[in-house]
Amino acid sequence: CLCILGYWFMIDLLLRWILYCFEKTAAEQYSGKSEIKVWLCYFAIIFICWLPWIFSSYPATFCPDSTWQLQQGLGYTEYTTHHPPLSTAIMTLCVNLGAAIKSRTFGCFIYIVMQTVLGSMIFAYALVVLRRMGISRGALIAAVLFYCLNPVWGMYCQWFEKDMLYTEFYVLTAVLLIEVLHTGRCSVKKAAAVCASAVVTFLLRNNGVYELLPFMILLILCIPREIRKRMICAVCAAVLVYGTVVHGLYPALGFKKGSEAEMLSIPFQQTARYVAFAGDEVTENERKVISDVLEYDTLAEDYQYHWSDPVKNKYHGDSEALKKYFPVWFRMGLKHPTIYIDALVGISCGYIAPIENGFTEPAALILTDGVTETDIPGISTRTYEVLSIPTTLIWLTAHIIPVLKLFTMPGIYTWLTLACIVMLWIKKKASALLPLIPGVMNILVCIASPLASSIRYCLPAAAMMPVILWWTALNVSSVSKNKGDACNG
């Protein structure tokens, strides 16, 4: 409770200071340089700041998820939709391109460079949009520093995974939508850009459609009628393409459906904790039903409060077994609700409270020169001590230095999002709440994720935070009252 109160007052004071600075500053008049030049300038600054990270471990650092994706794409194992096939296809394309030019290892580096360049371009575009929204120079500098110096972005750029690429297109889609809401204008070109970006975002991560589609649908109700048809067409086209690919193309290509267990981390964790702490109260029928879904005999041993994979990876049920499981799960929860609450808090604590960042993905880089073979034939990593030592030290110390470590904590982005919602609600800015919906949905996805405190799951909410903070300031400050509502729909 003391942590909650302390962080709430700290965040509240921070936001009030931002608003105070905004109110004391007249609308910024930037130089007459073309926006293309400004965008190129931001792009170059961000890209240069990220360069040391992508050269610190050639071609990249890997994780089991991306290795599995490459094994699927290269034909070493069965193709499934557990990980987004589009993401797997992009990785495989880069690896094969690199193999044609030099080696598979070089292909992995092509993927890293691609996501670094795209990230620099998209984040730079977000800064350009902030300029259009009249952001003050101080806040703009802070936003640039956030994208350039926060070690989260550099570290995830050099990580061979799907999360950074997904985050980049998530930001592009969200910023395009916010711009439509802010200006009340949507050209045919802008509608096409929204549609294309949304489709890629939906297909790059399985939860992308849940995070962005609610915002897109509600946006239609809050924009001028003359552009509503274009946005309806853009949203419908995006959903149609996504549905056709997922429910038509993937099955036609023979892709095996991903496990149902991926969406069941919370109930499985609750059952495992119940067995671990109140196993003597489990009836024979309950035990039989649970055994048809999970490995009952190892549940208590496998249970870890902060990580659900040891439990859910032993899922062996089907839809019929789940139909019998959920009533049993519900009745057990009524008998010991505190056990279920503890399990929920345990698996989501890092996203609820900004008090830890214990799971420091990606793993620390190797500090000494050397070559390490991966599980994929033809792919190895080469570490250069002169670059890996500084970047590793920056990454690790960023998790322990007071104040700075907040930027690596998932929970701080949850609280910032909630604080912005409260401030907009108090000011009765209903339509201005729409851009915060993706952040809220991302937080809910994080809570349902298999790890209790992993910044990679909340990268979208973190990347959008400079835009969301300024959007909130724009809508609740007295300056926006003189200029008109920030939402012109």
HUPEZI-V568934 format. One record per residue. N is the residue number from 1. RES is the residue in one small letter. OMEGA is omega in whole degrees, 0 to 359 (* if undefined). BURIAL is # if it has 16 or more other C-alpha atoms within 10 Angstrom, else .. D_FIRST is the distance of its C-alpha to the first C-alpha in Angstrom with 2 decimals. Layout:
# HUPEZI-V568934
n=[N	N]
res=[RES	RES]
omega=[OMEGA	OMEGA]
burial=[BURIAL	BURIAL]
d_first=[D_FIRST	D_FIRST]
This chain:
# HUPEZI-V568934
n=[1	2	3	4	5	6	7	8	9	10	11	12	13	14	15	16	17	18	19	20	21	22	23	24	25	26	27	28	29	30	31	32	33	34	35	36	37	38	39	40	41	42	43	44	45	46	47	48	49	50	51	52	53	54	55	56	57	58	59	60	61	62	63	64	65	66	67	68	69	70	71	72	73	74	75	76	77	78	79	80	81	82	83	84	85	86	87	88	89	90	91	92	93	94	95	96	97	98	99	100	101	102	103	104	105	106	107	108	109	110	111	112	113	114	115	116	117	118	119	120	121	122	123	124	125	126	127	128	129	130	131	132	133	134	135	136	137	138	139	140	141	142	143	144	145	146	147	148	149	150	151	152	153	154	155	156	157	158	159	160	161	162	163	164	165	166	167	168	169	170	171	172	173	174	175	176	177	178	179	180	181	182	183	184	185	186	187	188	189	190	191	192	193	194	195	196	197	198	199	200	201	202	203	204	205	206	207	208	209	210	211	212	213	214	215	216	217	218	219	220	221	222	223	224	225	226	227	228	229	230	231	232	233	234	235	236	237	238	239	240	241	242	243	244	245	246	247	248	249	250	251	252	253	254	255	256	257	258	259	260	261	262	263	264	265	266	267	268	269	270	271	272	273	274	275	276	277	278	279	280	281	282	283	284	285	286	287	288	289	290	291	292	293	294	295	296	297	298	299	300	301	302	303	304	305	306	307	308	309	310	311	312	313	314	315	316	317	318	319	320	321	322	323	324	325	326	327	328	329	330	331	332	333	334	335	336	337	338	339	340	341	342	343	344	345	346	347	348	349	350	351	352	353	354	355	356	357	358	359	360	361	362	363	364	365	366	367	368	369	370	371	372	373	374	375	376	377	378	379	380	381	382	383	384	385	386	387	388	389	390	391	392	393	394	395	396	397	398	399	400	401	402	403	404	405	406	407	408	409	410	411	412	413	414	415	416	417	418	419	420	421	422	423	424	425	426	427	428	429	430	431	432	433	434	435	436	437	438	439	440	441	442	443	444	445	446	447	448	449	450	451	452	453	454	455	456	457	458	459	460	461	462	463	464	465	466	467	468	469	470	471	472	473	474	475	476	477	478	479	480	481	482	483	484	485	486	487	488	489]
res=[c	l	c	i	l	g	y	w	f	m	i	d	l	l	l	r	w	i	l	y	c	f	e	k	t	a	a	e	q	y	s	g	k	s	e	i	k	v	w	l	c	y	f	a	i	i	f	i	c	w	l	p	w	i	f	s	s	y	p	a	t	f	c	p	d	s	t	w	q	l	q	q	g	l	g	y	t	e	y	t	t	h	h	p	p	l	s	t	a	i	m	t	l	c	v	n	l	g	a	a	i	k	s	r	t	f	g	c	f	i	y	i	v	m	q	t	v	l	g	s	m	i	f	a	y	a	l	v	v	l	r	r	m	g	i	s	r	g	a	l	i	a	a	v	l	f	y	c	l	n	p	v	w	g	m	y	c	q	w	f	e	k	d	m	l	y	t	e	f	y	v	l	t	a	v	l	l	i	e	v	l	h	t	g	r	c	s	v	k	k	a	a	a	v	c	a	s	a	v	v	t	f	l	l	r	n	n	g	v	y	e	l	l	p	f	m	i	l	l	i	l	c	i	p	r	e	i	r	k	r	m	i	c	a	v	c	a	a	v	l	v	y	g	t	v	v	h	g	l	y	p	a	l	g	f	k	k	g	s	e	a	e	m	l	s	i	p	f	q	q	t	a	r	y	v	a	f	a	g	d	e	v	t	e	n	e	r	k	v	i	s	d	v	l	e	y	d	t	l	a	e	d	y	q	y	h	w	s	d	p	v	k	n	k	y	h	g	d	s	e	a	l	k	k	y	f	p	v	w	f	r	m	g	l	k	h	p	t	i	y	i	d	a	l	v	g	i	s	c	g	y	i	a	p	i	e	n	g	f	t	e	p	a	a	l	i	l	t	d	g	v	t	e	t	d	i	p	g	i	s	t	r	t	y	e	v	l	s	i	p	t	t	l	i	w	l	t	a	h	i	i	p	v	l	k	l	f	t	m	p	g	i	y	t	w	l	t	l	a	c	i	v	m	l	w	i	k	k	k	a	s	a	l	l	p	l	i	p	g	v	m	n	i	l	v	c	i	a	s	p	l	a	s	s	i	r	y	c	l	p	a	a	a	m	m	p	v	i	l	w	w	t	a	l	n	v	s	s	v	s	k	n	k	g	d	a	c	n	g]
omega=[179	178	180	180	182	180	180	181	179	181	179	178	179	181	178	177	178	181	179	178	180	183	181	183	176	179	185	174	182	181	185	178	178	183	178	178	179	180	179	179	178	180	182	181	181	183	180	180	180	185	181	182	186	177	184	178	185	0	185	165	188	174	182	181	182	176	178	178	179	177	177	184	181	174	180	179	185	179	177	176	176	169	185	180	179	177	179	181	179	178	182	178	180	180	179	176	178	178	179	181	186	182	175	177	177	177	176	178	176	178	181	179	180	182	176	178	179	179	178	181	184	177	176	177	176	178	177	178	176	176	179	181	176	181	179	184	180	179	179	177	178	179	178	179	179	180	185	191	176	186	178	186	178	181	182	174	182	180	181	183	183	193	183	180	176	181	181	180	173	180	180	180	182	180	177	180	179	179	176	180	184	185	185	180	179	179	177	179	180	178	178	178	177	181	182	180	180	180	180	180	180	186	181	175	188	181	183	182	180	183	187	186	177	178	183	181	181	179	181	183	188	179	181	183	185	178	185	181	179	180	176	179	181	181	180	179	179	180	181	179	179	180	180	181	186	186	180	185	183	177	180	179	177	179	179	181	178	183	176	184	182	181	189	180	185	179	179	176	179	177	181	179	178	180	181	187	179	184	181	180	179	180	180	179	178	179	181	180	179	181	178	181	183	176	188	187	181	184	183	180	183	187	171	189	187	188	185	184	179	179	188	178	177	175	180	182	176	184	180	179	179	178	178	183	187	174	177	177	181	181	177	177	178	181	181	182	182	177	179	179	179	180	179	179	181	184	182	188	183	179	180	185	179	184	179	171	191	182	189	170	346	181	180	181	176	188	185	177	177	179	179	179	176	179	179	178	178	180	177	178	179	183	178	187	185	179	186	180	179	182	178	179	177	182	183	180	177	180	184	181	180	182	181	182	178	182	178	181	179	186	182	180	173	183	176	178	180	179	177	178	181	182	178	179	179	179	178	178	186	183	180	178	186	181	180	181	178	178	178	179	177	178	178	176	178	181	180	184	183	181	187	185	179	184	185	179	180	176	179	179	179	182	181	189	177	179	182	179	181	175	178	179	182	185	183	183	179	180	181	177	179	183	187	181	179	175	184	177	*]
burial=[.	.	.	.	.	.	#	#	.	.	#	#	.	.	#	.	.	#	#	.	#	#	#	.	.	.	#	.	.	.	.	.	.	.	.	.	.	#	#	.	.	#	#	#	#	#	#	.	#	#	#	#	#	#	#	#	#	#	#	#	#	#	.	.	.	#	#	#	#	#	#	#	#	#	.	.	.	.	#	#	#	#	#	#	#	#	#	#	#	#	#	#	#	#	#	#	#	#	#	.	.	.	.	#	#	#	#	#	#	#	#	#	#	.	#	#	#	#	#	#	#	#	#	#	#	#	#	#	#	#	#	.	#	#	#	#	#	.	#	#	.	.	#	#	.	#	#	#	.	#	#	#	#	#	#	#	#	#	#	#	#	#	#	#	#	#	#	#	#	#	#	#	#	#	#	#	#	#	#	#	#	#	#	#	#	#	.	.	.	#	#	#	#	#	#	#	#	#	#	#	#	#	#	#	#	#	.	#	#	.	#	#	#	.	#	#	.	.	#	#	.	#	#	#	.	.	#	#	.	#	#	#	.	#	#	.	#	#	#	.	#	#	.	.	#	#	.	.	.	#	.	.	.	.	#	.	.	.	#	.	#	#	.	#	#	#	#	#	#	#	#	#	#	#	#	#	.	.	.	.	.	.	.	.	.	#	#	.	#	#	#	#	#	#	#	#	.	.	#	#	.	#	#	#	#	#	#	#	#	#	#	#	.	#	#	.	#	.	.	.	.	#	.	.	#	.	.	#	#	.	.	#	#	.	.	.	.	.	#	#	.	#	#	#	#	#	#	#	#	#	#	#	#	#	#	#	#	.	#	#	#	#	.	#	#	#	#	.	.	.	.	.	.	.	.	.	.	.	#	#	#	#	#	#	#	.	#	#	#	.	#	#	.	.	#	.	.	#	#	.	.	.	.	.	#	#	#	#	#	#	#	#	#	#	#	#	#	#	#	#	#	.	#	#	.	.	.	.	#	.	#	#	#	#	#	#	#	#	#	#	#	#	#	#	#	#	#	#	#	#	#	#	#	#	#	#	#	#	#	#	#	#	#	#	#	#	#	#	#	#	#	#	#	#	#	#	#	#	#	#	.	.	.	.	#	#	#	#	#]
d_first=[0.00	3.80	5.40	5.04	6.21	8.50	9.98	10.46	12.38	14.16	15.32	16.23	18.27	19.87	21.03	22.26	24.21	25.77	26.81	28.16	30.26	31.50	32.56	34.36	36.26	39.16	39.62	40.52	44.16	44.48	47.78	50.27	49.99	50.11	46.84	48.35	48.76	45.23	43.91	46.08	44.79	41.11	42.13	43.98	41.18	38.57	41.11	42.20	38.66	38.16	41.59	40.78	38.27	40.79	43.46	41.36	42.07	45.09	45.01	41.26	38.63	38.41	36.13	37.18	36.58	38.95	41.45	41.58	42.13	45.00	46.49	46.61	48.05	50.66	51.76	50.63	48.56	48.17	46.75	43.73	41.30	38.28	38.08	39.45	43.25	43.48	41.21	43.31	46.50	45.53	44.72	47.99	49.99	48.84	49.64	53.05	53.78	53.01	55.21	58.04	57.71	56.88	54.58	51.61	49.52	50.55	49.60	46.00	46.09	47.47	44.39	42.11	44.17	44.21	40.45	40.12	42.76	41.36	37.83	39.24	41.32	38.62	35.96	38.78	39.57	35.99	36.46	39.77	38.21	35.66	38.71	40.28	37.25	37.81	35.00	35.21	36.59	33.54	31.28	34.05	34.26	30.52	30.93	33.97	32.21	29.31	31.90	34.12	32.01	28.85	29.93	28.45	31.49	34.09	32.86	32.78	36.16	37.79	36.22	38.68	36.44	36.12	32.67	33.76	36.82	34.92	32.36	35.31	36.95	33.68	33.30	36.97	36.77	33.66	35.15	38.47	36.88	34.91	38.17	39.96	37.37	37.49	41.27	42.34	44.97	45.61	48.89	50.41	49.59	45.90	45.76	47.43	44.97	42.00	43.70	44.60	41.24	39.43	41.81	41.26	37.47	37.59	39.90	38.12	35.07	34.90	31.72	33.05	34.62	31.41	29.55	32.32	34.57	32.38	32.33	36.09	36.91	34.94	36.37	39.82	38.98	37.90	40.78	44.27	46.74	49.21	46.98	45.37	48.15	47.71	44.02	44.74	47.37	45.06	42.27	44.80	46.63	43.49	42.54	46.18	46.57	43.32	44.29	47.83	46.75	44.12	46.07	49.57	50.04	47.71	49.26	52.71	52.16	51.19	47.57	45.83	42.75	39.41	37.65	35.72	33.12	31.66	29.97	28.84	26.28	23.58	25.92	27.63	24.47	23.50	27.03	27.08	23.94	25.47	28.68	27.03	25.04	27.24	30.50	32.63	31.86	33.15	36.49	39.59	39.56	35.93	36.81	39.87	38.10	35.37	38.15	39.87	36.94	35.35	36.57	35.38	36.64	34.54	31.29	29.52	30.82	30.07	26.45	24.03	20.42	20.46	24.06	26.04	29.51	30.66	30.26	31.34	34.19	35.93	36.04	39.64	39.63	41.02	40.51	42.14	39.99	36.81	38.08	38.16	34.90	32.56	33.54	32.98	29.59	28.64	29.95	28.20	24.85	25.65	26.32	23.10	20.51	17.62	19.68	20.01	16.33	15.74	18.70	17.55	14.17	16.26	18.89	16.76	13.69	15.34	15.90	12.50	10.55	12.66	12.20	15.56	19.09	20.56	23.35	25.52	28.13	30.89	31.76	32.82	36.42	39.22	39.95	43.68	46.67	47.65	48.24	46.20	47.55	45.41	45.92	47.96	51.60	52.51	48.99	47.86	45.51	46.76	44.41	45.46	44.04	44.51	42.08	39.79	38.72	37.44	35.68	34.08	32.89	31.48	29.65	28.19	27.33	25.62	22.92	22.25	23.10	20.19	19.92	22.68	20.77	18.50	21.67	21.93	18.43	18.57	14.98	15.83	18.60	16.53	14.34	17.59	19.29	16.82	16.88	20.67	20.84	19.05	21.40	24.42	23.63	23.38	26.69	28.15	29.26	29.52	31.94	29.98	27.17	29.62	29.29	25.57	26.43	27.43	24.15	22.24	24.77	24.43	20.69	21.58	24.32	22.02	19.79	23.12	24.45	25.36	23.13	19.36	19.36	22.72	23.26	26.63	25.38	23.65	26.55	27.68	24.49	24.45	28.17	27.96	25.17	27.71	29.58	26.62	25.30	28.81	29.41	26.46	27.77	31.22	30.30	28.15	30.07	32.96	35.28	35.04	36.09	39.26	39.93	39.08	36.27	35.26	35.94	39.69	40.07]
